[in-house]
Amino acid sequence: MRHGTWEPRPAGRWEDAFLSGNGRHGAMVYGDAGDERVVVNHHTLVCPNGSETVGPPELAAGLRELQDALLAGDTAAAERFGAGHPHLWVQPFHPAYQVRVRRTPAVAAGTYRREVDFTSGVVTAVRGAWRSEVFVSRADDVIVHRTRTEPGGLSADLTLDEQLPGLPAGLRFTRTAILEHEGPCTALLSLRTDYPNGRTSFTGTTLVTVTGGSTTRTRSGLRVTDASEVLLLTRVERHPAHLDPAADQAAALRVLAAPTAAHTDGAYSRLLERHLPPHRDAYARAGLSLEADPGERELPGSELLRRPAGPALLERLFAAGRYHLLSSSGVLPPRLVGLWTGDWNTAWSGAFTTNANLNLQIASAAVAALPEVSAAHAELVHGQFDDWRDNARALFGARGVVAPSHTDGESGHTRHFERAYPLHLWTAGADWLLLPLLDEALAGGAPDPRLAPALTEVATFYEDFLVPVGPGGRVAVVPSYSPENRPANASWGTVDATMDIAAARHALTTAAAHNPGHPRAPHWRDLAGRLPDYRVNDDGALAEWAPGGLKDNNDHRHLSHLYPVWPLDEINPYDTPELAAAAHRALALRGAENDSAHGHLHTALVAARLRDGDRAGRALGQVLEGDFFHDSLMSAHYPGRDVYNADAAHALPAVLIECLVQSTPSRLVLLPAPLPGCPAGTLRGVRTRFGARLDLSWHDECVTAVLRSPADRTVEVVAGTDRFPMTLVADEKHVLSFPRRA
């Protein structure tokens, strides 16, 4: 299955449950014929823990003293800036509950198959005459679950079950079950959960339609006897505790279930028909074929994962990553766990971590033609700008904005104070978080009107924050932090980390480019030119800190100092070959530290930019061969499927695309870093950063690129060692073919 995956058995762990989602609601489907369980998720479900009312502390009064101390050589001075303030984890993401259909007797006969179709988002499980189907509607924002069998063959208990792993104490549950109509029978199940803070709750309502047999209320839900089909429609909402949305939820679900003049067939078919166009159109815009063995393509995902990595596995993981990325993006972009968890104890609060994880996950959104993901990310970013302004003012006494390193999706305030992870000192986050929106504007051709003003605010921050040092008007980034590393001979907070220099320079020049008439634009360009140069250390490597006295610490999972290579493309083999060589040396010296998936895939992305396909392939191989993927094809943070985490699953499509094609507003690079073991294939539907659509095919002897541009333009093409200009005429098909060289 190139556009799906399957298993010959039900999921035994929630991590292996197949996934469906619409960027708001999520469903995790076990597919057990005797005990159907669908774990319900919603992007807004975060458990209040006190952090939601805490703003950034007022530290700005001590900033000048800190800057003077760091510039004077006090390498531990930053440890005193914010000392005593607690590290508050953001509100943790959690599941709602599980919808359960427990059959009596359980189905035992027949061949079993559980599968998810990426083109439709439908998860299906079949055994004999029994069939279960689940999808989350992108059109109607509802979880749709149908289970059916031969007439009279379905008897089951239906419940909304809150008993999931990690369920905290102090929650209060209120459940209701109401029988409404006969023939077919309709009923309502509702579960309200009140958080201990007394101010916030969430309520889920399921409309149940039963065909055939009889339905009665039980102590915990409903009992269905001798039916042929049950349809369950579910919605969840987080809300202030004084509200009760159950009645409105029920009314909306009744409308969705009711037949219309235009559609007299069943509610399931009508809802699926409405859902398919927005989901299928988005998923199908781009795709990858590696001419894999047809037999391997048909293997269960678990078996394919445990074979030596090859084209069939890469095809399926590309498709799965694209599917899961789309399915988890809507009201918000993907969390550390995407949109799904079956446990209340989510690692790192199941938050949005913005110093690598979120950034890696959404790296393919613009180029892989998923504007839905870019739009979800834009809602997160622009929805928190007021909080980012608070951070800039309170921490640094500056105008403009500073992004936090972690957010729960509600608050954008900085609250991460820890000696070994002083992320309150990190100022590069806003630049990195706006970069995917810049890519979307370049690839999609329709800039968000909020983008240019947002870039202005980032530049305004640097106007106030950068510190004049030395002759010639040079400026420095003080304090500075390179996530999540420290120099070998100093504390974590320093001066002029390479990432901070790159982010400041990019933010200032980009704001000037996108606001050409702004009166401060010339000053922003001038200020960018007064930032420090990058340093090449004694190993010939791009140093992580510009000051010569700070020694690199290379055994680390993060590659923050290679930010000017990827994602910025400021350092590249074509315009800055000497710095690119130094960056390549830095990459070669970097260790993997704790074997995090994001570190390996970050390495692969940087290697691809530096035209090192062998290194990109080795880094990717660490993930493919390190048992990082669950049977669901969702990934883990560590080897051995340890800690459910979406970084690898969502970032892998970006790695494969970067190895095959790269672009800037003025350049197209074809096959910059082809992966070993993939001698032939087709990548279709890619969007370039100069606005053209591209299909790429390659085999042992030839590479062919087909482009369509919405406007006349000339770009440089890099194909192997050849570099030449190519002129595109608006709306015309342009075919470029050239022999492939080893």
Disulfide bonds with the S-S distance in Angstrom:
none
